[in-house]
Amino acid sequence: MQKRIAISIGDINGIGPEVVIKSLHDLSLAGITPIILSSRRVVDFWLSNLSKSLDYHYAQSVDEIAEQQVNLLQTYADEAITVKPGDFSKQSGKCAMLAVEEGISLCKSKQADALVTAPISKEAVNLAGYHIPGHTEFLAEKTDTSDFMMILVHKNLRVGLVTGHIPLSQIASTLSADSIKRYIRIIHKTLRNNFNISSPNIAVLGLNPHAGDGGIIGMEEQDTIAPALKDLQSEGLSISGPHPADGFFGNRKYEEYDGIVAMYHDQGLIPFKTLSFGGGVNFTAGLPIIRTSPDHGTAFDIAGQNKANPSSFIEALKLASELIEHRNKQVSKDEHQ
């Protein structure tokens, strides 16, 4: 089966084009048809900048895509584009979001099997009129998804977040037993359906230092998190916690679990990025489409200097391919039941 993977190139002035080109340069195309969503002017600029060659098939429409080749699908008009590495702009933000929208459309129409997104600049996309906190929320909006979750993946380490791109000052007031249960159910379902783990074992982190220390350093664990876990345990889910986050990672307890649920962004992402050594992948759970991305940003400070490491993007492509296979197996299983 040929797997079509749409690739949103990200901000054209960041490191997105560089990591995409480096990732595809030596990629084995056995069973994979990559579809770069950009334009000739952008891709050719970056090929020249990097002194690399990439044998791509230029397609002006989806009907012209060539199987088992690297494809470049014309996504925005060439004549208005100026590439300036390291200099985000209204134009670079618009191009980035047009590529994301095209990727979503291809996946929704089954013309692509997965979407891999290179980094965007929140400042640039807001200049372009897209008032969104990030990729994840935009993807959810465009796919009419209310229950979604950011999960960071590196081999068997999978970390999901209850709260994402919100200020630290709002985290405690945002948490509720219902929201915690909702996100645990999402990661539980994802581990079963997307990662083929029949009985996932999930750890949940506390909010406060030392998970509240019996209420001395905060009551959220006793009043909100623990009751939510008890309800889910009564439903038969294998869940433990709330665990003190520092000891959990410091003592390598994460190795004992299929999934970990963190209460907020940095609580989960700092240890994850430390442990994944630049090879982590962001997977958006709960969507009707498969979407992965590298776990780094646009890195404007090194854009155009041929310094970007493609490891995370390569892993995002690999995970997208694996998830397509897992999904197809699940669909086949469901059809035979």
N, C-alpha and C positions, 0 to 999 in steps of 0.2 A: 504494500500500500504506500502510495506517495503522500508524504505529509507536507502540506503547504504551510509555511510559517511566514506571516507578515511581520516586517521589521520596520517600526517607526524609528527614524534616524535621530530623533531628539532635536535639541537646539542646534541649528546648523553652525553656530559659532562656538559651541562647547566641544567636549571630547567625544560626544556621541558618534559623529561620523567616523572618527578615528578608530574607536573600539569596534564599530560595526565592520569597517573595512578589514581591520586586523583579524577579527574573528572569522570572517568569511574567506580570507585569503587562503588559508590552508584547511578549510572545512571539508570533510568528506561529505559528498552529496548523496551518498547511498540512502535512498528512500526519502530524501528531503529536498524540497523546492523552496529556497528562501526568496522572499519578495520584498526588496527594499522600497520603502515608500518615501520618495524624494524626487529629485530631478537630476538631469544630466549635469547641469551647471554645478550643482552642489557636490555631487559625487566625484566628478572629474576634477574640481578644485582640490578636494581632499586627497585624491589619488596623486595629484601633482605635488601637493604639499608634503605628502609622506613618501614620495618617490617609490610608490608601489603600483603594481598592476593588478587589475581585477577583471577577469573576463565575464562581463555581465551581458545579459540579453535585455535590450531596451523594449519596454512594452508601453504603448500609449493607452492601452485599455486592458482590463482583466482578461478579455478574450485572447489577447496576444501573449499571455504568460506561457513560457516554455517550461515543461516539466524537467525536473532534475538538473536545472541550471540556476545560477544566481540571476535573478530578475531585478530590473529597476523599473518600477511602475511609476509613470509620470503622475505626480500628486499635486503639484502646484506650478504655476506659470514661471518659466525660466526668466523671462525678460526683466522682471522687477527685482530679481534676487541679487544681493551683494553679500558675499561671505567675508566676515571680519572676525577671525579667531580671537576669542577672549572678550568680545564686545557685544553683549546681549542687546537686543533692540525689539521694538514693536514688530518689525518684520520677521525676526528670527522666532519670536514667540508665536506669531500667526502660522508660520511654516510648520513649526513643531506640532501645533494643535491640529492643523489640517491633516498631517500624517497620522496622528492618533485617531482622528475621526474616520479616516479612510480605513485604517486597520480594524476598527470596531465594525464598520460596515461590512468589510470582507468576511469577518468572522460570523456576524449575525446572518449573513446571506449564505453561509457555508462555502464560500469561495476561498476561504483560508481556514485552517484548522486551529491556529493559535496566533496570538499577537505577542511579540517581544518588543518592549519599548525602551529606547535609549533615553537618557536623562533630559528633562526639560528644566527651564528656569522659571520659577514661579513669578519672579519680577517681570520677565519678558512676556509670559502669557497673559499676565494681568494688564500690561501695557497694550496688548493686542485685543483687550476687551473680554478675555476669559477670566472671570472673577471666581477662581477656584483655589482651594488649598493645595491641590496636588492631582497627580494622575488618577489615584485610586478613586477619589470622590467623583471625578469626571467620568470614569469608566462605569461606575455604579449608576450615575444619572443617565447616561446614554444607553444603558442596557436595562433600565427600569428595575434596578436591584436595590432593595431596601436593607437586606441583611448581607453584609459583606465584611471582610476582615483582611487586614494585611498580615501575611505570614512570611517570615524570613526563613529560607531553607539553605542548609549546607550539609550535604550527605544525610545523616540521620538526625541532625539538629534542626528542629522546626519550632520557631518562636512566633506566636500570634499575639496581637495587641488588642486590649479592650478599648483603649482610647488611642487616637493617633495624633493628628496634627492640631493639637489644641494647647493653649498655654498651661504651664504647670499649675498656675493659680486656680485653674478650673477643673483639675482632675478629680479631686475628692468630691466636689459637688456634682460632677457628671456621673460618677459611679452609682449604680443601683444593683440590687439583687437581680432584677430582670435583665439589665444589660449584660451583666456578667454571665448569666445563664445563656443568654442569646449567643454570645460570642463563643462560649465553650461548646455549645451545640454546633456552631458553624465549623469549628476546627475538628470536632469529633466526626462530623459528616464528611468533611474534606479528607481527613486521614483515611476514612473507610473507602470513599468513592474515588478519590483522586490518587491516593498513594497505596491503595490495595492493602491496608492494614485492617484486618477484620475486627479486632478488638483493641482499639487504641488505649494506651495508658497515658493519661494526661496529668501534668503537674501544673498547679496554679500558684502564682507568686502573690505575696501580700503587698499592700500598698506602702506601709510605713516601715521604718528601720526595725529590724528584728521581728517583722510581721506584727508590730504593735506591742510586743512584749507583754502580753496578757492585758492590754488596755492601758498600760502606762504611757505608751508613746502614740496612742491613737486608738480609736474604737472601730475603725472601718472593717478590720478583720473580723471582729466579734459580731458587729451589728449587720454587716452587709455581705462580706465575702464568704464566711463560713456557712451561714444559712443557705446561700445560693448553692454551694457545693453539696451540702446535705440533701437538698432537694434533688439534685441531679444524681447523686449516689443512690437515692431511693428509686430512681428510674433505671438503675442498672449500669450507669456509666462508670468507668474505672477512672476516678479522679482523686488526687490527693492535694492537700494544702489547707490553708495558705502557707507557703514556704517563705522564710526570710530570703530575700533575693541574693544577698551577698554570700551567705553560707551555701546556698543552693548551687551557685556557679563555682564558688571557691572550692567546694568539696566534690566537684564533678558529678553531682547528683543528676545533672541533665542527661548523662549517658544512660540512665535507667528508664527514660521516658520517650514515647513516640512524639509527643507534642508538649509544648510549654506555653502557658498563657501568662503574659505580663500585663500589669495594670496600665502602664503608660509607655510612650515611645522610647525614651532613653533607658528605662529600666530593662527593656528587652533588647534594644539595638546595640547598646554599648558592649555588653558581654558577647552578643552574637557576632558583631563585627570583629571583636578581638579574637574570637575562636575560629572564625571562618577564613582569616588570613587573606581577605580580598576576593574570596571565591563565593561569596554569598549571593543569593537570589531572592528577589521579592516576588511572591506569588499572591495574587489577589483572589482570595477564597470567596465563594458564594456567587460569583458571576456565572451567567449562562455560557460564557466563552472562557477559553484558557488565555490567561495573560501573565507573563513573567517579565522581570526587568532586573538589571544589575542593581546592587545595593549601594551605588555611589551616585554622586551628583554630576553637574555639568563641568566642574573643575575648570572654570574659565582661566584660572591663573596659569594653567599649563597647556591650554588649547593651542594647537598649531606648532607645538614644540616636539612632537613625536615622542612624548614621555608617557602617554596613557597606557595603563595595563589592561588588556582585554579579558583577563581571567574571569571576572564576574559576568561579563556579557557572554562569553563562551559557555559558562555554566547555565546562564539563563536560556540559551538556545537548547542546550542538552536537556534541561528540565522540561522545557516546552515540548520537546520531542517525546520524552518519557511520559508526560501527562497525556499527550494525545493517545499513546498506546494504552495507558491505563483506562482512559475514558472509553476507548473503543471496546476494550475487554469488558468493561462494566455494561455498556450498551448491549453487547452480544449476550452477556449473562442474563440481563433483564429480559431480553427478547425470548430466551429459552426457558424462562421460569413460568 
